[in-house]
Amino acid sequence: MNTELQEAAAAAAREKIKQDANNDHEVKHQDDEQLQQDGDDDDDDPTSLKERAFRAQPWTRQITARGLIVSVMIGSMYSVIAMKLNLTTGLVPNLNVSAALLAFVFIRAWNKLVGKLGYVAKPFTRQENTMIQTCAVACYSITVGGGFASYLLGLNRKTYELSGLHTEGNSPYAVKDPAFGWMTGYLFVVCFVGLFVLIPLRKVMIVDLELAYPSGLATAVLINGFHNRGDKMAKKQVRGFMKYFSVSFLWALFKWFYAKTEECGFNQFPTFGLKAWKQTFFFDFNTTYVGAGMIVSHQVNLSLLFGAVLSYGIMWPLIDDLKGKWFEADLEESSMKSLYGYKVFLSVALILGDGLYNFIKVMSFTVMNVHGRLKNKKLKPEGEVQEPGQEDKKQNELFLREKIPMWVGMVGYMAFSILSTLVVPTIFPQLKWYYVVVAYILAPSLAFCNAYGAGLTDINMAYNYGKVALFVLAAVSGKQNGVVAALAGCGLIKSVVSVACILMQDFKTAHLTQTSPRAMFVNQVIGTAMGCLMAPLSFFLFYKAFDVGNPYGEFKAPYALIYRNMAILGVEGFSALPRHCLQLCYGFFAFAVGVNMVRDAAPGKVVGRWMPLPMVMAIPFLVGAYFAIDMCLGSLVVYAWTKLKPRKAEFMIPAVASGLICGEGLWTLPSAVLALAKVNPPICMKFVGK
């Protein structure tokens, strides 16, 4: 998504969003008072007055032509940006709030243009804003979690060769190079199943159980905030976004002229000297990662830096000095029996330790919570049941009025499950049809457990369910078929569970913004269909133009190698590890579990707050330290801005960060076109030692 910020990194990022949302809610009344003094109070805003008249509009009027056009624009742009982040580091921040802000910016620009042409524009409501955000996020989420930088790319020949041609379990038949046809077909059948699996439980999870879904709640609070603040703050956010978008885009254009090869340009600027540069410690002037660092929490950024110092600053130089003792000195650098093998498998150990701990924690928490609810329901007299407030009653009434018939969910799930059972084994003959049938029999219960746990903890555990499926299928499918079956089955389970969880979070946003769930579901379907087309197109834009998967290039795609080697471990066991690597893996696995235990044991204390996130630490083990420095700079900007001008920082940081991410991210499109046309930069700026 990651592609794997979906777990620990995503949880920490969303925690920051929740804090921002709460702070936004707290300063809202102060903002309104200030706007009253400036003559811009929301009560006198004609757009706000018109919006109130549209709150109870039918679901068909909440889906607009201009909303769909803007959704396509935002979804397409974020698909390209997310694919670049995916293929470079695998770290993609949560862009939901940014998507809602961009929807607000684009529709305001649309209305202004229509007004100048002499026409009256339809008022822009929070419901339409929610629709656009939902559709755009559904689109780019396929890019983040579709496996283009992990389990699907792990099947290509380059990743097979990097995993070691003579590695036990790494079968030469376990290769399937990317192609638009099979990738698009695979995405359509596995992603659409997840849209229907939990529809019958919509009322139970949102209204009856009142699950929090903190990410959905935070998005709703921020969308409501956009439409409550009035024109003055909205104009400031729009100007801030456009200013930093322009700066970021023009800066990326300027950098392009000096980057004739991958070793040239500002991307390889030895900020801290050549010796540090050789260990990847340098600032590469990438505004996309500075913006990403402004969105995610300080804990994520410091965890990245800690992982970079631990790996490239300490461990890799020490292990490299043992060349000739721990591994043969004449091995290629990319051999899995050399230093590269330690980088890969120690990353895997951290990811598995963190994932297993959180999987057990969330499942235990879910079971205890369900048991507690059932027990309290039996013990509590009927008269003591707390009545919902007036606002809650109104939200519940609007949410339940636009029902999605149960037969839609059941028929949709059955139809797409049957279609997937026929199509997936055709694409991957190594994954037998009866494994797919078993997966879809178990999928509803897995999706419910994951969505329920995410509603309580805000942690989407879809990748961990996928890893469980990966190891099970690798073990039962045999050496010849194990790798392909494991990677394809991992994507199947992960997609169903993840899409169902994202849809339930969006239902929470719809509930709080008084948006029709039926319109929300239709937009989710449209966005998913867009994503199944845009994600492969975005991937092949990079795959054809750049050297994707090169461990020493810009587009390293680290998770492709990690996932393939997890599958090899499942097939072959520990014999695939280089010398002394198993003992180190035990240590890092225990470290990941221990760090999580300390954090959970002391959540409010200084020790707990400063514990690193093992899942996030694993990323620089393979990628390097440079992007961690970019993101820490983003954290530093947020910290200083919050200290100096806290009120302004609250509503301007998302706009500025979005501008920085989108500007340089969008430059990727023309740079890829130039690369395909064989147009190279004219200058090589490079630093060399004496």
C-alpha positions as CSV (number, residue, x, y, z in Angstrom):
1,M,0.0,0.0,0.0
2,N,4.0,-0.4,0.1
3,T,4.0,-1.0,-0.2
4,E,3.9,-1.8,3.4
5,L,3.2,1.4,5.3
6,Q,-0.2,-0.2,5.7
7,E,0.7,-1.6,9.0
8,A,3.0,0.0,11.6
9,A,3.9,3.1,9.5
10,A,0.3,3.7,8.4
11,A,-0.9,3.3,12.0
12,A,1.5,5.9,13.2
13,A,0.7,8.2,10.3
14,R,-3.0,8.0,11.0
15,E,-2.4,8.7,14.6
16,K,-0.9,12.0,13.6
17,I,-3.9,12.7,11.3
18,K,-6.3,11.9,14.3
19,Q,-4.3,14.4,16.5
20,D,-4.5,17.0,13.7
21,A,-8.3,16.3,13.3
22,N,-8.8,16.6,17.1
23,N,-6.8,19.8,17.2
24,D,-8.7,21.1,14.2
25,H,-12.0,20.4,16.0
26,E,-10.7,22.2,19.1
27,V,-9.7,25.4,17.3
28,K,-12.8,25.5,15.0
29,H,-14.7,27.8,17.3
30,Q,-11.7,30.1,17.6
31,D,-11.5,30.2,13.8
32,D,-15.2,31.0,13.5
33,E,-14.7,33.9,16.0
34,Q,-11.8,35.3,14.0
35,L,-13.9,35.0,10.8
36,Q,-16.7,36.9,12.4
37,Q,-14.3,39.7,13.1
38,D,-13.2,39.7,9.5
39,G,-16.7,39.7,8.2
40,D,-16.4,36.2,6.8
41,D,-18.4,34.2,9.4
42,D,-19.8,30.9,8.1
43,D,-23.3,31.9,9.0
44,D,-23.2,34.6,6.3
45,D,-21.5,32.4,3.7
46,P,-24.0,31.7,0.9
47,T,-22.2,28.5,-0.1
48,S,-22.7,27.2,3.5
49,L,-26.4,28.2,3.5
50,K,-27.0,26.5,0.2
51,E,-25.2,23.4,1.5
52,R,-27.6,23.1,4.4
53,A,-30.4,22.8,1.9
54,F,-28.6,20.0,0.2
55,R,-27.9,17.8,3.2
56,A,-30.9,15.5,2.6
57,Q,-30.5,15.3,-1.1
58,P,-31.1,11.8,-2.7
59,W,-28.0,9.6,-3.4
60,T,-28.2,10.0,-7.2
61,R,-27.7,13.8,-6.8
62,Q,-24.6,13.3,-4.6
63,I,-22.8,11.7,-7.6
64,T,-22.0,14.5,-10.0
65,A,-20.3,14.7,-13.4
66,R,-17.8,17.3,-12.2
67,G,-17.1,15.1,-9.2
68,L,-16.3,12.1,-11.3
69,I,-14.1,14.2,-13.6
70,V,-12.2,15.6,-10.6
71,S,-12.0,12.0,-9.1
72,V,-10.4,10.8,-12.3
73,M,-7.8,13.6,-12.2
74,I,-6.9,13.2,-8.6
75,G,-6.9,9.4,-8.7
76,S,-4.7,9.3,-11.9
77,M,-2.3,11.8,-10.4
78,Y,-2.0,10.0,-7.1
79,S,-1.6,6.7,-8.9
80,V,1.5,8.0,-10.6
81,I,2.9,9.5,-7.4
82,A,2.1,6.4,-5.3
83,M,3.7,4.2,-7.9
84,K,6.9,6.2,-7.8
85,L,7.0,6.0,-4.0
86,N,6.3,2.3,-4.2
87,L,9.0,1.5,-6.7
88,T,11.7,3.7,-5.0
89,T,11.3,2.9,-1.3
90,G,8.0,1.1,-0.8
91,L,7.0,3.8,1.7
92,V,3.7,5.5,0.8
93,P,2.1,7.9,3.3
94,N,-1.6,8.1,3.9
95,L,-2.9,10.5,1.2
96,N,-6.6,10.5,2.2
97,V,-6.6,13.9,3.7
98,S,-4.5,15.3,0.8
99,A,-7.1,13.8,-1.6
100,A,-9.9,15.5,0.2
101,L,-8.0,18.8,0.2
102,L,-7.3,18.5,-3.6
103,A,-11.0,17.8,-4.2
104,F,-11.8,21.1,-2.4
105,V,-9.2,23.0,-4.4
106,F,-10.2,21.7,-7.8
107,I,-14.0,22.2,-7.3
108,R,-13.4,25.7,-6.0
109,A,-11.4,26.5,-9.1
110,W,-14.1,24.8,-11.2
111,N,-16.8,27.0,-9.6
112,K,-14.7,30.2,-10.1
113,L,-14.2,29.4,-13.8
114,V,-17.9,28.7,-14.3
115,G,-18.8,32.0,-12.6
116,K,-16.4,34.0,-14.8
117,L,-18.1,32.4,-17.8
118,G,-21.5,33.8,-16.6
119,Y,-23.0,30.6,-15.3
120,V,-24.3,29.7,-11.8
121,A,-22.3,26.8,-10.3
122,K,-24.0,24.2,-8.2
123,P,-22.9,24.6,-4.5
124,F,-20.0,22.4,-3.4
125,T,-21.2,20.3,-0.4
126,R,-19.3,18.1,2.0
127,Q,-21.2,15.1,0.5
128,E,-19.7,15.8,-2.9
129,N,-16.3,16.3,-1.3
130,T,-16.6,12.9,0.4
131,M,-17.6,11.3,-2.9
132,I,-14.6,12.7,-4.7
133,Q,-12.2,11.7,-1.9
134,T,-13.7,8.2,-1.8
135,C,-13.4,7.6,-5.5
136,A,-9.8,9.0,-5.8
137,V,-8.6,7.0,-2.7
138,A,-10.2,3.8,-4.0
139,C,-8.3,4.4,-7.3
140,Y,-4.8,5.1,-5.9
141,S,-5.2,2.4,-3.2
142,I,-5.0,-0.3,-6.0
143,T,-1.6,1.2,-6.9
144,V,-0.4,1.1,-3.3
145,G,-1.7,-2.4,-2.5
146,G,-1.9,-4.1,-5.9
147,G,1.5,-5.8,-5.5
148,F,3.3,-3.9,-8.3
149,A,6.3,-3.4,-6.1
150,S,5.9,-6.6,-4.0
151,Y,4.3,-9.9,-4.7
152,L,3.5,-9.4,-8.4
153,L,6.9,-7.8,-9.3
154,G,8.5,-10.6,-7.2
155,L,7.6,-13.0,-10.0
156,N,9.7,-11.3,-12.8
157,R,13.0,-12.6,-14.1
158,K,15.1,-9.8,-12.6
159,T,13.9,-10.6,-9.1
160,Y,14.4,-14.3,-9.7
161,E,18.0,-13.6,-10.7
162,L,18.6,-11.3,-7.7
163,S,17.3,-14.1,-5.4
164,G,20.1,-16.4,-6.6
165,L,20.0,-18.6,-9.7
166,H,21.3,-21.6,-7.6
167,T,19.3,-20.9,-4.5
168,E,17.3,-23.9,-3.3
169,G,13.6,-23.4,-3.7
170,N,14.1,-20.5,-6.3
171,S,12.8,-22.5,-9.2
172,P,13.5,-21.2,-12.8
173,Y,9.9,-22.1,-13.6
174,A,8.7,-19.6,-10.9
175,V,8.9,-16.7,-13.3
176,K,6.1,-14.6,-14.8
177,D,7.2,-11.3,-16.3
178,P,4.8,-8.3,-16.0
179,A,2.2,-7.8,-18.8
180,F,-0.8,-5.4,-18.9
181,G,-3.3,-8.1,-19.7
182,W,-2.8,-10.6,-16.9
183,M,-2.1,-7.9,-14.3
184,T,-5.3,-6.0,-15.1
185,G,-7.5,-9.2,-15.2
186,Y,-6.0,-10.4,-11.9
187,L,-6.7,-7.0,-10.2
188,F,-10.3,-6.9,-11.4
189,V,-11.2,-10.3,-10.1
190,V,-9.4,-10.2,-6.7
191,C,-10.3,-6.6,-5.8
192,F,-14.0,-6.6,-6.6
193,V,-14.6,-9.6,-4.4
194,G,-13.6,-7.4,-1.4
195,L,-16.2,-4.8,-2.2
196,F,-19.1,-7.1,-1.6
197,V,-17.9,-9.3,1.2
198,L,-19.0,-7.1,4.2
199,I,-22.0,-5.3,2.8
200,P,-24.5,-7.3,4.9
201,L,-22.6,-6.2,8.0
202,R,-22.6,-2.5,7.3
203,K,-25.3,-1.5,9.8
204,V,-23.9,-3.9,12.5
205,M,-20.4,-2.4,12.4
206,I,-21.1,1.3,11.9
207,V,-24.4,1.8,13.8
208,D,-24.9,-1.1,16.2
209,L,-21.3,-1.7,17.4
210,E,-20.4,2.0,16.9
211,L,-16.8,1.1,15.9
212,A,-14.6,4.2,15.8
213,Y,-12.6,3.6,12.6
214,P,-10.2,6.5,13.6
215,S,-8.9,7.1,10.0
216,G,-12.5,7.4,8.6
217,L,-13.4,9.6,11.6
218,A,-10.4,11.8,11.0
219,T,-11.1,12.2,7.3
220,A,-14.8,13.1,8.1
221,V,-13.7,15.7,10.7
222,L,-11.3,17.3,8.2
223,I,-13.9,17.4,5.4
224,N,-16.4,19.0,7.7
225,G,-13.7,21.4,8.7
226,F,-13.1,22.4,5.1
227,H,-16.7,23.4,4.7
228,N,-17.1,25.0,8.2
229,R,-14.1,27.4,8.1
230,G,-15.4,29.8,5.5
231,D,-13.7,31.4,2.5
232,K,-10.7,33.0,4.2
233,M,-9.0,29.9,5.4
234,A,-9.9,28.0,2.3
235,K,-8.3,30.6,0.1
236,K,-5.1,30.4,2.2
237,Q,-5.0,26.6,1.8
238,V,-5.5,26.9,-1.9
239,R,-2.8,29.5,-2.3
240,G,-0.4,27.5,-0.1
241,F,-1.0,24.3,-2.1
242,M,-0.5,26.0,-5.5
243,K,2.6,27.9,-4.3
244,Y,4.4,24.8,-3.1
245,F,3.2,22.7,-6.0
246,S,4.7,25.1,-8.4
247,V,8.0,25.3,-6.5
248,S,8.3,21.5,-6.2
249,F,7.5,21.0,-9.9
250,L,9.9,23.7,-11.1
251,W,12.6,22.4,-8.8
252,A,12.2,18.8,-10.2
253,L,12.5,20.3,-13.7
254,F,15.7,22.1,-12.7
255,K,17.2,19.0,-11.2
256,W,16.6,17.0,-14.3
257,F,19.1,19.0,-16.4
258,Y,22.0,17.9,-14.2
259,A,21.1,14.1,-14.0
260,K,22.5,12.7,-17.2
261,T,22.9,9.3,-15.6
262,E,21.8,7.8,-12.3
263,E,25.2,8.6,-10.7
264,C,24.8,12.3,-11.5
265,G,22.8,15.3,-10.3
266,F,21.3,16.6,-7.0
267,N,19.9,13.1,-6.3
268,Q,23.5,12.0,-5.6
269,F,24.7,15.2,-3.8
270,P,27.3,14.2,-1.1
271,T,25.9,16.5,1.5
272,F,27.9,15.0,4.4
273,G,31.0,14.1,2.5
274,L,32.0,11.3,0.0
275,K,32.6,8.7,2.8
276,A,29.0,9.2,4.1
277,W,27.7,9.3,0.6
278,K,29.1,5.8,-0.1
279,Q,27.0,4.5,2.8
280,T,23.9,6.4,1.3
281,F,24.0,9.1,4.0
282,F,23.2,12.3,1.9
283,F,20.3,14.7,1.3
284,D,19.0,14.1,-2.2
285,F,16.8,17.3,-2.5
286,N,13.7,15.2,-3.1
287,T,10.7,17.4,-2.2
288,T,8.3,14.5,-2.5
289,Y,9.8,12.8,0.5
290,V,10.1,16.1,2.5
291,G,6.3,16.4,2.0
292,A,5.7,12.8,3.0
293,G,7.8,13.4,6.1
294,M,5.5,16.4,7.0
295,I,2.4,14.1,6.7
296,V,3.6,11.0,8.7
297,S,4.4,11.1,12.4
298,H,7.7,12.0,14.0
299,Q,7.9,8.4,15.2
300,V,7.9,7.0,11.7
301,N,10.6,9.4,10.5
302,L,12.8,8.8,13.5
303,S,12.3,5.0,13.1
304,L,13.5,5.3,9.5
305,L,16.6,7.2,10.6
306,F,17.3,4.7,13.4
307,G,17.1,1.8,10.9
308,A,19.4,3.6,8.5
309,V,22.0,4.3,11.2
310,L,21.8,0.7,12.5
311,S,22.1,-0.9,9.1
312,Y,24.2,1.3,6.8
313,G,26.0,3.1,9.6
314,I,27.0,0.1,11.7
315,M,26.0,-3.4,10.6
316,W,26.7,-3.5,6.9
317,P,30.2,-2.0,7.2
318,L,31.0,-4.6,9.9
319,I,29.6,-7.5,8.0
320,D,31.4,-6.3,4.8
321,D,34.7,-6.5,6.8
322,L,34.0,-10.2,7.4
323,K,34.1,-10.9,3.6
324,G,36.1,-14.1,3.1
325,K,35.1,-15.4,6.6
326,W,31.3,-15.3,6.6
327,F,30.9,-15.4,2.9
328,E,33.2,-15.9,-0.1
329,A,35.1,-12.7,-1.2
330,D,34.6,-13.2,-4.9
331,L,30.8,-13.4,-4.8
332,E,28.8,-10.8,-6.7
333,E,27.4,-8.0,-4.6
334,S,23.8,-9.0,-5.6
335,S,24.3,-12.6,-4.5
336,M,21.9,-13.8,-1.8
337,K,24.9,-15.5,-0.1
338,S,26.9,-12.3,0.2
339,L,26.1,-9.1,2.1
340,Y,23.0,-8.5,0.1
341,G,21.5,-11.7,1.6
342,Y,21.9,-10.4,5.1
343,K,20.2,-7.1,4.1
344,V,17.2,-9.0,2.7
345,F,16.7,-11.6,5.4
346,L,17.2,-9.3,8.3
347,S,14.6,-7.0,6.8
348,V,12.3,-10.1,6.6
349,A,13.0,-10.9,10.2
350,L,11.9,-7.4,11.4
351,I,8.8,-7.4,9.2
352,L,7.7,-10.9,10.4
353,G,8.4,-10.2,14.1
354,D,6.4,-6.9,14.0
355,G,3.6,-8.4,11.8
356,L,3.2,-11.5,14.0
357,Y,3.1,-9.5,17.2
358,N,0.5,-7.1,15.9
359,F,-1.5,-9.9,14.3
360,I,-1.8,-11.7,17.7
361,K,-2.4,-8.5,19.5
362,V,-5.2,-7.3,17.3
363,M,-6.9,-10.7,17.1
364,S,-6.8,-11.0,20.9
365,F,-8.1,-7.5,21.3
366,T,-10.9,-8.3,18.9
367,V,-11.9,-11.5,20.6
368,M,-11.9,-9.9,24.1
369,N,-13.9,-6.9,22.9
370,V,-16.6,-9.1,21.2
371,H,-16.8,-11.2,24.4
372,G,-17.0,-8.1,26.5
373,R,-19.8,-6.6,24.4
374,L,-21.8,-9.8,24.6
375,K,-21.3,-10.0,28.3
376,N,-22.4,-6.4,28.9
377,K,-25.4,-6.8,26.7
378,K,-26.6,-9.7,28.9
379,L,-25.9,-8.0,32.2
380,K,-27.2,-4.5,31.4
381,P,-31.0,-3.9,32.0
382,E,-32.9,-2.6,29.0
383,G,-33.6,0.7,30.7
384,E,-29.9,1.5,31.2
385,V,-29.1,1.4,27.4
386,Q,-27.8,4.8,26.5
387,E,-29.9,6.7,24.0
388,P,-28.0,8.3,21.1
389,G,-27.9,12.1,20.9
390,Q,-29.9,14.2,18.5
391,E,-27.0,14.5,16.0
392,D,-26.3,10.7,16.2
393,K,-29.9,10.0,15.6
394,K,-29.9,12.1,12.5
395,Q,-26.7,10.5,11.2
396,N,-28.0,7.0,11.8
397,E,-31.3,7.9,10.1
398,L,-29.6,9.2,7.0
399,F,-27.1,6.3,7.0
400,L,-29.9,3.6,7.2
401,R,-32.3,5.3,4.9
402,E,-30.3,4.6,1.7
403,K,-30.0,0.9,2.2
404,I,-27.8,-1.4,0.1
405,P,-29.9,-4.5,-0.3
406,M,-28.3,-7.6,1.2
407,W,-28.8,-9.6,-2.0
408,V,-26.4,-7.2,-3.7
409,G,-23.6,-8.2,-1.3
410,M,-24.4,-11.9,-1.5
411,V,-24.8,-12.1,-5.3
412,G,-21.8,-9.9,-5.9
413,Y,-19.6,-11.9,-3.6
414,M,-20.7,-15.2,-5.1
415,A,-20.4,-14.0,-8.7
416,F,-16.9,-12.5,-8.3
417,S,-15.7,-15.5,-6.2
418,I,-16.7,-17.9,-9.0
419,L,-15.2,-15.7,-11.6
420,S,-12.0,-15.4,-9.6
421,T,-11.8,-19.2,-9.1
422,L,-12.0,-19.6,-12.9
423,V,-9.6,-16.8,-13.8
424,V,-6.8,-16.8,-11.2
425,P,-5.7,-20.5,-11.8
426,T,-5.7,-19.7,-15.6
427,I,-3.3,-16.8,-15.0
428,F,-1.3,-18.8,-12.4
429,P,-1.6,-22.5,-13.1
430,Q,0.6,-23.2,-10.0
431,L,-2.2,-21.9,-7.8
432,K,-4.7,-24.8,-7.9
433,W,-8.4,-23.9,-8.1
434,Y,-9.3,-25.7,-4.8
435,Y,-6.9,-23.4,-2.9
436,V,-8.8,-20.5,-4.3
437,V,-12.1,-22.0,-3.2
438,V,-10.8,-22.5,0.3
439,A,-9.5,-18.9,0.4
440,Y,-12.9,-17.5,-0.5
441,I,-14.7,-19.7,2.0
442,L,-12.4,-18.3,4.7
443,A,-12.4,-14.7,3.3
444,P,-15.6,-13.4,4.9
445,S,-14.5,-14.4,8.4
446,L,-11.0,-13.0,7.8
447,A,-12.4,-9.8,6.4
448,F,-14.7,-9.3,9.4
449,C,-11.9,-9.9,11.9
450,N,-9.7,-7.4,10.1
451,A,-12.4,-4.8,9.6
452,Y,-13.5,-5.2,13.3
453,G,-9.9,-4.9,14.5
454,A,-9.3,-1.8,12.3
455,G,-12.4,-0.2,13.7
456,L,-11.0,-0.6,17.2
457,T,-7.2,-0.1,16.7
458,D,-7.0,1.7,13.2
459,I,-4.5,-1.0,12.1
460,N,-5.3,-2.7,8.7
461,M,-3.7,-6.1,9.1
462,A,-4.4,-7.2,5.5
463,Y,-0.7,-7.6,4.7
464,N,-0.3,-9.9,7.7
465,Y,-3.2,-12.1,6.5
466,G,-1.5,-12.2,3.1
467,K,1.8,-13.3,4.7
468,V,0.1,-16.1,6.5
469,A,-1.4,-17.3,3.2
470,L,2.0,-16.9,1.6
471,F,3.8,-19.3,4.0
472,V,0.9,-21.8,4.0
473,L,0.7,-22.0,0.2
474,A,4.5,-22.1,-0.1
475,A,4.6,-25.1,2.2
476,V,1.8,-27.1,0.7
477,S,2.4,-26.4,-3.0
478,G,5.9,-28.0,-3.3
479,K,9.2,-26.7,-4.6
480,Q,8.2,-26.5,-8.2
481,N,5.0,-24.5,-7.7
482,G,5.5,-23.0,-4.2
483,V,6.9,-19.6,-5.0
484,V,4.3,-18.6,-7.7
485,A,1.4,-20.1,-5.7
486,A,2.5,-18.3,-2.5
487,L,2.9,-14.9,-4.1
488,A,-0.4,-15.1,-6.1
489,G,-2.3,-16.5,-3.1
490,C,-0.9,-13.8,-0.9
491,G,-2.2,-11.1,-3.2
492,L,-5.6,-12.8,-3.4
493,I,-6.2,-12.9,0.4
494,K,-4.6,-9.5,1.0
495,S,-6.8,-7.8,-1.7
496,V,-10.1,-9.1,-0.4
497,V,-9.4,-8.3,3.2
498,S,-7.9,-4.9,2.5
499,V,-10.6,-3.6,0.1
500,A,-13.3,-4.7,2.6
501,C,-11.6,-2.8,5.4
502,I,-11.1,0.4,3.3
503,L,-14.8,0.3,2.3
504,M,-15.9,0.0,5.9
505,Q,-13.6,3.0,6.8
506,D,-15.3,5.0,4.0
507,F,-18.7,4.0,5.4
508,K,-17.7,5.6,8.7
509,T,-16.7,8.8,6.8
510,A,-20.1,8.7,5.0
511,H,-21.9,8.3,8.3
512,L,-20.2,11.3,9.9
513,T,-20.6,13.6,6.8
514,Q,-24.2,12.6,6.3
515,T,-23.4,11.1,2.9
516,S,-25.5,8.3,1.3
517,P,-23.8,4.9,1.8
518,R,-25.4,3.8,-1.5
519,A,-23.7,6.7,-3.3
520,M,-20.5,5.9,-1.4
521,F,-20.6,2.3,-2.6
522,V,-21.2,3.3,-6.2
523,N,-18.2,5.7,-6.1
524,Q,-16.1,3.0,-4.4
525,V,-16.9,0.6,-7.3
526,I,-16.1,3.3,-9.9
527,G,-12.8,4.2,-8.1
528,T,-11.8,0.5,-7.9
529,A,-12.5,0.0,-11.6
530,M,-10.4,3.1,-12.3
531,G,-7.6,1.8,-10.1
532,C,-7.5,-1.6,-11.8
533,L,-6.8,0.3,-15.1
534,M,-4.7,3.2,-13.8
535,A,-2.4,1.1,-11.6
536,P,-1.0,-1.1,-14.4
537,L,-0.7,1.9,-16.7
538,S,1.2,3.8,-14.0
539,F,3.4,0.7,-13.4
540,F,4.3,0.3,-17.1
541,L,5.1,4.0,-17.4
542,F,8.0,3.4,-15.0
543,Y,8.7,-0.2,-16.0
544,K,9.3,0.8,-19.6
545,A,11.1,4.1,-19.0
546,F,13.4,3.2,-16.0
547,D,15.5,0.3,-14.7
548,V,12.9,-1.0,-12.1
549,G,14.3,-3.6,-9.7
550,N,18.0,-2.5,-10.0
551,P,19.3,-2.7,-6.3
552,Y,21.7,0.1,-7.1
553,G,19.4,2.4,-9.1
554,E,16.7,4.8,-8.1
555,F,13.8,2.3,-8.6
556,K,14.9,-0.5,-6.3
557,A,11.5,-1.9,-5.6
558,P,12.8,-3.5,-2.3
559,Y,9.6,-5.4,-1.4
560,A,9.7,-7.4,-4.6
561,L,12.8,-9.1,-3.4
562,I,11.6,-9.4,0.2
563,Y,8.4,-11.1,-0.8
564,R,10.1,-13.5,-3.2
565,N,12.5,-14.5,-0.5
566,M,9.7,-15.0,2.1
567,A,8.2,-17.4,-0.4
568,I,11.5,-19.2,-0.8
569,L,11.8,-19.5,2.9
570,G,8.3,-21.0,3.0
571,V,9.3,-23.6,0.3
572,E,12.9,-24.4,1.4
573,G,13.2,-23.4,5.1
574,F,16.3,-22.0,6.7
575,S,18.7,-23.6,4.3
576,A,18.2,-20.6,2.0
577,L,19.9,-18.3,4.5
578,P,23.6,-17.3,4.3
579,R,26.1,-18.2,7.1
580,H,25.3,-16.9,10.6
581,C,22.2,-15.1,9.2
582,L,19.8,-17.4,11.1
583,Q,21.2,-16.3,14.5
584,L,21.0,-12.6,13.5
585,C,17.4,-13.2,12.2
586,Y,16.4,-14.7,15.6
587,G,17.9,-11.6,17.3
588,F,16.0,-9.1,15.1
589,F,12.8,-11.1,15.3
590,A,13.0,-10.9,19.1
591,F,13.9,-7.2,18.9
592,A,10.8,-6.5,16.9
593,V,8.6,-8.4,19.4
594,G,10.3,-6.8,22.4
595,V,10.0,-3.2,21.1
596,N,6.3,-3.7,20.5
597,M,5.8,-5.1,24.0
598,V,7.6,-2.2,25.6
599,R,5.5,0.3,23.6
600,D,2.3,-1.4,24.6
601,A,3.3,-1.8,28.2
602,A,4.1,1.9,28.7
603,P,1.9,3.7,26.1
604,G,1.7,7.0,27.9
605,K,5.3,7.1,29.2
606,V,8.4,8.6,27.6
607,V,9.9,5.1,27.1
608,G,6.9,3.8,25.2
609,R,6.6,6.9,23.0
610,W,10.3,6.7,21.9
611,M,10.2,3.0,20.9
612,P,11.0,2.7,17.1
613,L,8.6,0.9,14.7
614,P,10.3,-2.3,13.5
615,M,8.3,-2.5,10.3
616,V,9.5,1.0,9.3
617,M,13.1,0.3,10.4
618,A,13.3,-2.5,7.9
619,I,12.8,-0.3,4.8
620,P,16.2,1.5,4.9
621,F,17.9,-1.9,5.5
622,L,17.6,-2.4,1.7
623,V,16.9,1.0,0.3
624,G,19.5,3.2,2.1
625,A,19.6,6.2,4.4
626,Y,19.0,9.1,1.9
627,F,15.2,9.2,1.9
628,A,15.1,8.9,5.7
629,I,17.1,12.2,5.9
630,D,14.5,13.8,3.5
631,M,11.6,12.7,5.7
632,C,13.3,13.7,8.9
633,L,13.7,17.2,7.4
634,G,9.9,17.2,6.8
635,S,9.5,16.3,10.5
636,L,11.8,19.2,11.5
637,V,9.8,21.7,9.4
638,V,6.5,20.5,11.1
639,Y,8.1,20.7,14.5
640,A,9.5,24.2,14.0
641,W,6.3,25.5,12.3
642,T,4.1,24.1,15.1
643,K,6.2,25.7,17.8
644,L,6.4,29.1,16.1
645,K,2.9,29.5,14.6
646,P,0.7,26.6,15.9
647,R,-2.7,27.9,14.7
648,K,-1.5,28.5,11.2
649,A,0.4,25.2,11.1
650,E,-2.7,23.3,11.9
651,F,-4.5,24.0,8.7
652,M,-1.6,24.9,6.4
653,I,0.7,21.8,6.9
654,P,-1.6,19.4,4.9
655,A,-1.8,21.9,2.0
656,V,2.0,22.6,1.9
657,A,2.9,18.9,2.2
658,S,0.4,18.0,-0.5
659,G,1.9,20.6,-2.8
660,L,5.4,19.3,-2.3
661,I,4.4,15.7,-2.9
662,C,2.3,16.5,-6.0
663,G,4.7,18.9,-7.7
664,E,7.8,16.6,-7.9
665,G,5.6,13.5,-8.1
666,L,3.8,14.9,-11.2
667,W,7.1,15.8,-12.8
668,T,7.7,12.0,-13.0
669,L,5.2,11.9,-15.9
670,P,7.0,14.2,-18.3
671,S,10.4,12.8,-17.2
672,A,9.2,9.2,-18.0
673,V,7.9,10.4,-21.4
674,L,11.3,12.0,-22.2
675,A,13.1,8.8,-21.1
676,L,10.9,6.7,-23.4
677,A,11.7,9.2,-26.3
678,K,15.4,8.7,-25.6
679,V,15.8,12.4,-24.6
680,N,18.5,12.5,-21.9
681,P,19.5,15.4,-19.6
682,P,22.4,17.5,-21.0
683,I,24.6,17.8,-17.9
684,C,26.2,15.4,-15.5
685,M,27.0,17.0,-12.1
686,K,29.1,14.5,-10.1
687,F,31.5,14.7,-7.2
688,V,34.7,12.5,-7.1
689,G,37.4,12.0,-4.5
690,K,41.1,13.0,-5.0
